C-alpha cells in the first residue's frame, strides 16, 4: 500500500480543531465552579467580630499650699511630691482631673467624685471629707479637695484609744469617674463607654509629717494586686505621658472594651481559608473558562462527526496519532482488521506503540505495527475537503428546506382531510335525518291507507 503525501488542507484543519479532553467533564467542572460562585456571591464580603480594644483614660493629681517663711522648703509654695511637715503646713489643696486623650471619644454624661479617706493598719477606715461631684465637660473634668492632716491624726488618735490598737496611718484621696458615651474609631463600630474607673493618691501619715506614696489606679483590664486595684508608679506614668506637666502625677487607666470590627469574610476549603471576595471572582472565572472549554469541545466534536469518522478521530485523539507520508505494503504481513478505533487504541496502549495514520487514499487508515503483527482500522466514509464541506452543508440546508416545505404541505393536506371528514360527517348526519323523516312519512301513509280501506265482509 504505497501512498502519496498527506493533504495539507486536512492536516492544517485537524491541527486547529482538536477536542480539549472530555467536554462533558469540563462542563461538570463548570457546574461545580458555578455553584461555588453562586454561594460566594450570596455571602457577604465582610463579617463582624467582637474584639477587646484598649481605651485609655487619665487621672491627674496635683497638690499645692502656700508656705510661710521657713528653713525646711526652698520655694515659696509646696510642690507636688514634697513631704508635708505639719509644723510648717498642715493642709493641702489637691487638684484632681480626668480626661480621655483620644479625640475620637464622645462623653455624653458623667461625673467625677473625690473623697478623702483615713485608713489605719489596725483595720478601720473612715471618710474624712467629700468634694461636691463635678459633671463632665466634653472629654475632661476637674475638681479640688482639701486634705486636713491634723484632723486625720486627731481622728486616728480617738479611734485608737477606743479600740485599744494602733497601726500605720494613711490618707487616701480617691477619685471615681462614672462616664457614659462612645468611642468612634475609623473602620470600627462605635465603642460604648459605660464604665466606672478610679484612681487614688496615698499619703503615709505620722504625727508630724505626711509623705506621698506610689499611686493606685483601679483598672478592670489589669491583674489587680488587691481586689479591684492595680498599683501604678506615678513617676513611670508621668514619664510615659509626654503631654503631662512635670509637677503633676498622671495615672493612666487602660480599659479593654468590646467593639465590633469588620473583617474579611472567609470560606474554609479543606486546609485553606479563602476570602469571599477572592472566591467570587476566582470561581466565576473558572466556571466561565471550564464552560467555554466544554462547549468548544462539544461544538468541535459535533462538527468533526459531521465531517466523518476520520475527522472525529483526528480531533479526539490527534495527540496520539503519527501521520505518515507514505505507507509500505503490509499485505504480506496479513494485518488484523479491527472493527473500531477504540480497539486499536487498546492494542497501541498494551504494546506501547504509536498509532500511525495513512491518509493517502480515499479513506483514512490507522495502523499499529510491531515486528510480528500489524493491526489496522479503516475509518468509515471519507474525509471531506473544505469545498466538499461547504457543498455538504449547502445540500443539508436544501434538504432541510425541502423537509420543512414537505412538512407544511403535509400539515395543510392533513388539515384539508380533516375538514373533508367533518363535512362528510355533517352530510351523513343530514342524510340520516332525511331518511328518518321519509321513514316516518311512509309509516303515516301506510297507517292512513289502512284506516281508509273497507274492512273485509264477514263470512256467511
C-alpha positions in Angstrom: 0.0 0.0 0.0 2.1 2.9 -1.2 0.7 6.3 -0.9 1.1 10.0 -1.7 1.8 12.9 0.7 -0.9 13.7 3.2 -3.2 16.6 2.1 -2.0 19.8 3.6 -5.6 21.2 3.9 -6.7 18.3 6.1 -3.6 18.4 8.3 -4.0 22.1 8.9 -7.7 21.7 9.6 -7.1 19.0 12.2 -4.3 20.8 14.0 -6.6 23.8 14.7 -9.7 21.8 15.6 -8.7 19.4 18.4 -11.2 18.4 21.1 -10.0 19.6 24.5 -10.1 16.5 26.7 -13.5 15.3 27.6 -16.1 18.1 27.1 -18.6 16.6 29.5 -16.1 16.6 32.3 -15.3 20.3 31.6 -19.0 21.1 31.7 -19.3 19.3 35.1 -16.4 21.3 36.4 -18.2 24.5 35.1 -21.3 23.5 37.0 -19.3 22.9 40.2 -17.5 26.2 40.0 -20.7 27.9 39.1 -22.4 26.6 42.3 -19.3 27.7 44.2 -19.5 31.2 42.7 -23.3 31.4 43.4 -22.6 30.5 47.0 -19.8 33.1 47.3 -22.0 35.9 45.7 -24.8 35.1 48.1 -22.4 35.6 51.1 -21.5 39.0 52.5 -18.0 40.3 51.8 -17.4 41.2 55.4 -18.2 39.7 58.8 -18.3 41.4 62.1 -16.3 40.1 65.0 -16.2 41.3 68.6 -12.8 42.1 69.9 -11.5 43.7 73.1 -9.8 47.0 72.2 -8.0 49.3 74.7 -9.4 52.7 75.7 -7.1 55.0 77.6 -8.2 57.4 80.3 -6.1 59.6 82.5 -6.4 60.7 86.1 -4.2 63.7 87.1 -3.2 64.6 90.7 -1.5 67.8 91.9 -1.3 69.5 95.2 0.0 72.8 96.5 -0.1 75.0 99.5 1.3 78.5 100.3 4.3 78.3 102.7 5.3 80.8 105.3 8.9 81.7 105.8 10.7 78.6 106.9 14.0 76.8 106.7 12.5 73.5 105.5 11.4 74.3 102.0 13.4 76.3 99.5 10.4 77.5 97.5 7.5 79.8 98.4 4.9 77.1 97.8 4.7 73.4 98.3 5.3 71.4 95.1 3.9 68.0 94.0 5.9 65.2 95.6 7.2 67.2 98.5 6.7 65.8 102.0 4.3 67.7 104.2 5.6 68.8 107.6 2.8 69.8 109.9 5.0 72.4 111.7 5.1 74.4 108.5 1.9 73.5 106.7 -0.9 71.1 107.7 -3.4 71.3 104.9 -3.2 70.6 101.2 -5.3 71.6 98.2 -5.4 68.6 95.9 -6.3 69.2 92.3 -7.9 66.1 90.6 -8.6 65.8 86.9 -9.9 63.2 84.5 -9.8 63.1 80.7 -9.9 60.9 77.7 -6.8 61.7 75.5 -8.4 60.3 72.3 -10.2 63.0 70.2 -12.5 60.2 68.9 -14.2 59.9 72.3 -17.6 61.4 72.9 -18.7 61.7 76.6 -22.5 62.3 76.8 -22.7 62.3 80.6 -20.8 61.5 83.8 -19.4 62.9 87.0 -16.2 62.9 89.0 -16.4 62.3 92.7 -13.4 62.9 95.0 -13.2 61.6 98.6 -10.6 61.8 101.4 -10.4 58.6 103.4 -8.4 57.9 106.5 -7.2 54.3 106.9 -5.4 52.6 109.8 -3.3 49.5 109.9 -5.4 48.4 112.9 -8.2 47.6 110.4 -10.6 50.6 110.3 -11.3 53.2 107.6 -13.3 56.5 107.8 -14.3 59.2 105.3 -12.8 62.5 106.2 -14.3 64.7 103.5 -16.1 64.5 100.1 -15.9 67.1 97.4 -19.1 68.0 95.5 -19.5 65.9 92.3 -18.4 67.6 89.1 -20.1 67.0 85.8 -18.1 66.2 82.7 -17.4 68.9 80.1 -16.7 67.3 76.7 -13.9 64.7 77.4 -12.5 66.1 80.7 -13.4 67.2 84.2 -11.5 68.7 87.2 -12.2 69.4 90.8 -10.3 70.2 94.1 -10.4 68.8 97.6 -8.8 70.0 100.9 -6.8 67.4 102.9 -6.6 68.3 106.6 -3.8 66.1 108.0 -4.1 67.2 111.7 -7.8 66.3 111.5 -6.9 62.9 110.2 -4.3 62.4 113.1 -6.9 63.5 115.7 -9.5 61.1 114.3 -6.9 58.3 114.4 -6.0 59.0 118.0 -9.6 59.0 119.1 -10.3 55.7 117.3 -7.1 54.0 118.6 -7.9 55.0 122.1 -11.3 53.3 121.8 -10.2 50.1 120.1 -7.0 49.8 122.0 -4.9 49.1 118.9 -2.7 51.2 116.7 -1.5 50.8 113.2 0.1 52.7 110.3 -2.0 55.7 109.3 -2.7 56.5 105.6 -4.7 59.2 104.0 -6.1 58.4 100.6 -7.5 60.9 98.0 -9.8 58.7 95.9 -11.2 59.9 92.6 -14.1 58.0 91.0 -15.2 58.7 87.4 -18.5 57.4 86.2 -18.7 58.1 82.4 -21.2 57.3 79.7 -20.6 57.9 76.0 -19.0 56.3 72.9 -15.6 55.9 71.2 -15.6 56.3 67.5 -12.7 54.9 65.5 -12.1 54.7 61.8 -13.1 51.4 60.3 -14.8 50.3 63.5 -18.2 50.5 65.0 -18.6 52.9 68.0 -17.3 51.5 71.2 -19.7 52.2 74.1 -18.2 54.0 77.1 -20.2 53.0 80.1 -17.5 52.5 82.7 -16.6 53.4 86.3 -12.9 53.9 86.9 -11.0 55.3 89.8 -7.5 56.3 91.0 -6.1 57.5 94.3 -3.3 59.5 95.8 -1.9 57.9 99.0 -0.1 59.6 101.9 1.7 57.8 104.7 1.0 59.9 107.7 2.8 60.2 111.1 2.1 62.6 114.0 4.4 65.2 112.4 4.5 64.7 108.6 2.9 63.1 105.5 4.7 61.5 102.6 3.2 60.7 99.2 3.3 57.0 98.3 3.1 55.3 95.0 -0.4 55.9 93.5 -3.0 53.3 92.9 -5.4 53.0 90.0 -8.5 50.9 89.5 -8.3 49.1 86.1 -10.7 46.4 85.2 -8.4 45.1 82.5 -5.3 44.7 84.6 -4.4 42.0 87.1 -5.1 43.5 90.5 -2.6 43.3 93.3 -5.5 43.7 95.8 -9.2 43.1 94.9 -10.1 45.7 92.2 -6.8 47.6 92.2 -3.5 47.6 90.4 -0.5 49.6 91.6 0.9 52.1 89.1 4.0 54.1 89.8 3.3 57.9 89.5 6.8 58.6 88.2 6.5 56.0 85.5 3.1 57.2 84.5 4.4 60.8 84.3 7.4 59.8 82.1 5.2 57.7 79.8 2.9 60.6 79.0 4.7 63.3 77.0 1.9 65.8 77.4 1.8 65.6 81.2 3.2 68.6 83.2 6.3 67.6 85.2 4.8 68.6 88.5 1.5 66.7 88.2 1.0 63.0 88.8 -0.7 61.2 85.9 -2.3 57.8 86.4 -3.3 56.2 83.0 -6.3 53.8 83.1 -6.5 51.4 80.2 -9.8 49.6 79.9 -10.5 46.7 77.4 -13.9 47.4 75.9 -15.7 45.1 73.4 -16.0 46.5 69.9 -17.4 45.2 66.7 -14.7 45.1 64.0 -15.4 44.3 60.3 -13.1 41.6 58.9 -13.0 39.9 55.5 -15.4 37.0 55.4 -13.7 33.7 54.7 -14.8 30.3 53.5 -13.0 27.2 54.6 -11.9 25.0 51.7 -10.4 22.0 53.4 -6.9 23.1 54.6 -7.1 26.7 53.4 -9.4 29.6 54.1 -10.3 31.8 51.1 -11.7 35.3 51.2 -15.2 35.5 49.9 -14.2 38.3 47.5 -11.4 36.3 46.0 -13.7 33.2 45.8 -16.3 35.2 44.0 -14.1 36.2 41.1 -11.9 33.1 41.0 -14.9 30.7 41.0 -16.7 32.8 38.4 -13.7 32.9 36.1 -13.0 29.2 36.5 -16.7 28.4 35.7 -16.5 30.6 32.6 -13.3 29.0 31.4 -14.5 25.4 32.0 -17.8 26.2 30.3 -16.1 27.7 27.3 -13.7 24.7 27.0 -16.5 22.2 27.4 -18.8 24.0 24.9 -16.0 24.4 22.5 -15.2 20.7 22.8 -18.8 19.7 22.1 -19.0 22.0 19.1 -15.7 20.7 17.6 -16.9 17.1 18.3 -20.2 17.7 16.6 -18.6 19.4 13.6 -15.9 16.7 13.3 -18.5 13.9 13.4 -20.4 15.6 10.6 -17.2 15.6 8.5 -16.7 11.9 9.0 -15.2 9.4 11.4 -11.7 10.2 10.3 -12.1 13.9 11.2 -13.6 13.0 14.6 -10.7 10.6 15.4 -8.2 13.2 14.4 -9.9 15.8 16.6 -10.3 13.5 19.5 -7.0 11.6 19.5 -4.8 13.9 17.5 -2.0 13.9 20.1 -1.7 10.1 19.9 -1.6 9.9 16.1 1.5 10.0 13.9 0.8 11.0 10.3 2.6 9.1 7.5 3.9 10.5 4.2 3.7 7.0 2.7 2.7 3.6 3.9 4.7 0.4 2.9 2.9 -2.6 1.6 1.8 -4.7 4.6 -0.4 -7.2 2.8 2.3 -9.9 3.2 2.1 -9.4 7.0 -1.6 -10.3 6.9 -2.8 -7.3 9.1 -5.5 -7.8 11.6 -8.6 -5.8 10.6 -10.2 -4.3 13.7 -13.9 -3.2 13.9 -13.5 0.1 15.8 -10.8 2.6 16.6 -11.1 2.1 20.4 -9.9 -1.5 20.0 -6.9 -0.2 18.0 -6.1 2.3 20.8 -6.3 -0.5 23.3 -3.8 -2.5 21.3 -1.5 0.5 21.0 -1.6 1.1 24.7 -0.9 -2.5 25.5 2.0 -2.7 23.1 3.3 0.8 23.9 3.3 1.8 20.3 2.0 4.9 18.4 -0.9 4.9 16.1 0.1 5.5 12.5 -2.2 7.4 10.2 -2.4 6.9 6.4 -4.5 9.5 4.6 -3.1 8.9 1.1 -6.3 7.1 -0.2 -9.9 7.9 -0.4 -10.3 6.6 3.2 -8.2 7.0 6.2 -6.5 4.0 7.8 -4.9 3.7 11.2 -2.1 1.2 11.9 -0.3 -0.3 15.0 2.6 -2.4 13.8 5.4 -4.2 15.5 7.9 -6.8 14.3 5.4 -9.7 14.4 2.0 -8.3 13.5 0.1 -5.3 12.2 -3.3 -4.1 13.3 -5.4 -1.8 11.1 -8.6 0.1 11.3 -10.2 1.9 8.4 -12.5 4.8 9.1 -15.9 4.7 7.6 -16.6 7.3 4.9 -14.1 9.8 3.6 -12.7 13.0 4.9 -14.3 15.9 3.2 -12.3 18.9 2.0 -13.4 22.5 2.7 -15.2 22.7 -0.7 -16.9 19.4 0.0 -17.9 20.5 3.4 -19.5 23.7 2.0 -21.3 21.6 -0.6 -22.4 19.2 2.1 -23.8 22.0 4.3 -25.5 23.5 1.3 -27.1 20.2 0.5 -28.1 19.8 4.1 -29.7 23.2 4.1 -31.5 22.4 0.9 -32.8 19.1 2.3 -33.9 20.9 5.5 -35.8 23.4 3.3 -37.4 20.6 1.3 -38.3 18.8 4.6 -39.8 22.0 6.0 -41.8 22.6 2.8 -43.0 18.9 2.8 -43.9 19.2 6.5 -46.0 22.3 5.8 -47.7 20.7 2.8 -48.4 17.6 4.9 -49.9 19.8 7.6 -52.0 21.6 5.0 -53.2 18.3 3.5 -54.0 16.9 6.9 -56.0 20.0 7.7 -57.9 19.7 4.4 -58.6 16.0 5.0 -59.8 16.8 8.5 -62.1 19.4 7.0 -63.4 17.0 4.4 -64.0 14.4 7.2 -66.0 16.9 9.2 -68.0 17.8 6.0 -68.7 14.1 5.4 -69.9 13.7 9.0 -72.3 16.7 8.6 -73.6 15.3 5.2 -74.0 11.9 6.7 -76.0 13.3 9.6 -78.1 15.2 7.3 -78.8 12.2 5.1 -79.7 10.1 8.2 -82.1 12.7 9.3 -83.8 12.8 5.9 -84.1 9.0 5.8 -85.6 9.1 9.3 -88.1 11.7 8.1 -89.0 9.8 5.0 -89.5 6.6 7.1 -91.8 8.5 9.4 -93.8 9.8 6.5 -94.1 6.3 4.9 -95.4 5.0 8.3 -98.1 7.7 8.4 -99.2 6.9 4.8 -99.4 3.2 5.5 -101.5 4.0 8.5 -103.8 6.2 6.6 -104.3 3.6 3.9 -105.0 1.0 6.5 -107.7 3.2 8.0 -109.4 4.2 4.7 -109.6 0.7 3.2 -113.0 -1.2 3.6 -113.0 -3.9 6.1 -113.4 -7.4 4.7 -117.0 -8.8 4.6 -118.0 -11.4 7.2 -118.4 -14.9 6.0 -122.0 -16.3 5.7 
